[in-house]
């Protein structure tokens, strides 16, 4: 494992120190899995962004409602960018994984 990070770049970009066109083969799988999970976590923008402006919660003033809506929409933008990255890597977009399902279950119960 110690040698795994010695040279993490399989295809360095010429003229750009530290930027890789492709990770070392040993890092490809873990990187893809991390990107897939992060993309899924960022993709749930619809319901919350739509509900925030209509909330009757007295703790949410208009500025906070707008902030919540903008924050959640920004997460959706991140999800779209990560999905484009995964497609460019010819990797699938996942729809579920265990920790995301546990989080969703705990949030709703």
Number of C-alpha atoms within 10 A of each C-alpha: 6 5 7 11 11 9 9 18 17 15 12 15 13 10 7 8 8 10 13 15 11 15 17 17 12 13 15 15 12 11 12 17 16 12 20 23 20 16 26 21 20 18 20 15 19 12 9 13 20 14 13 20 18 11 13 10 9 6 9 16 13 13 10 13 19 14 16 19 19 15 14 21 20 15 17 21 16 17 22 16 13 21 22 15 16 18 12 9 12 9 15 12 18 13 12 12 12 9 11 15 11 10 11 11 10 9 8 6 5
